[in-house]
Amino acid sequence: MVVKAQRIYAEEWNPSEQQINRIFPIENLKLEIGQNPGMKVFRDDVIRINYPSQYNISVQARAHNLSLVQLLQEYYTTYRDSPELASLLGIQIPQIMWVDTLGYEEKIISLHISKLNKQEVFINDIVLVKNEDFDLLSDALMDTILTNLRAFAKEQGAKYLSGYAANHSTLNLLKSKGFKEDKRERMGNDYLYRIATISGEQLPYYDELI
């Protein structure tokens, strides 16, 4: 028997254009990378349709936090890269993505976040480097961007900022910027963290916003 979502789990936020544009200090970025990154902003369905794999990272995280085990088992493997996954799981969470328009093969400045639940903003993806060799931005500039992101999350009513690090080196970098390993039992991330340490991928992290 096919399992279907019994209800819709939805979140909302209403950031202003000023709040959205305040995340990245463009003049500082121009000085560091030698050109204007030309940041573009995408939201919600545009991300879901064009970047479904990335969009679904926070969808899967919310479903896991809600213990929607049967729905995940039914749909996640087949639809993890599909725009349809969110509706199949009954998850509606707003998302914003900032990306550079420098034209490189891969983005060097990008940020993708979601309103995971009423208390938490989730980082789907973050890239803060200054060239195609993926040399990191300066500590000062990274700190400024992360401070702006924390302020944005608090303005949206969040008490936590969280995400999954791609690997141990990324996790260590984030820990140096004030984040912690996310082993919170109530979120189910204690289990996820144990699994992630074995695979070395998708390691949960978070910061409590004060």
JOHU-V801780 format. One record per backbone hydrogen bond with DSSP energy under -1.0 kcal/mol. NH is the residue of the N-H (numbers start at 1). CO is the residue of the C=O. Records with the same first field share a line. If there is no record, write none. Layout:
NH: CO ; CO
This chain:
9: 90
11: 92
20: 16
21: 17
26: 24
29: 25
30: 26
31: 27
32: 28
33: 29
34: 30
40: 99
42: 97
44: 95
46: 43
48: 44
49: 45
50: 46
51: 47
55: 51
56: 52
57: 54
60: 56
61: 57
62: 58
63: 59
64: 60
65: 61
66: 62
67: 64
68: 63
69: 67
72: 68
73: 69
74: 70
75: 71
76: 72
79: 75
80: 76
82: 79
85: 82
88: 84
89: 85
90: 86
91: 86
92: 9
96: 113
97: 42
98: 111
99: 40
100: 109
101: 37
110: 127
111: 98
112: 125
113: 96
114: 122
115: 94
116: 114 ; 120
117: 120
120: 117
121: 160
122: 114
123: 162
124: 112
125: 112
127: 110
129: 108
130: 135
134: 131
137: 128
142: 138
143: 139
144: 140
145: 141
146: 142
147: 143
148: 144
149: 145
150: 146
151: 147
152: 148
153: 149
154: 150
155: 151
156: 152
157: 154
158: 153
159: 119
160: 119
161: 207
162: 121
163: 205
165: 203
171: 167
172: 168
173: 169
174: 170
175: 171
176: 172
178: 175
179: 174
180: 206
182: 204
183: 181
188: 185
189: 184
192: 188
193: 189
194: 190
195: 191
196: 192
197: 193
199: 195
200: 196
203: 165
205: 163
206: 180
207: 161
209: 159
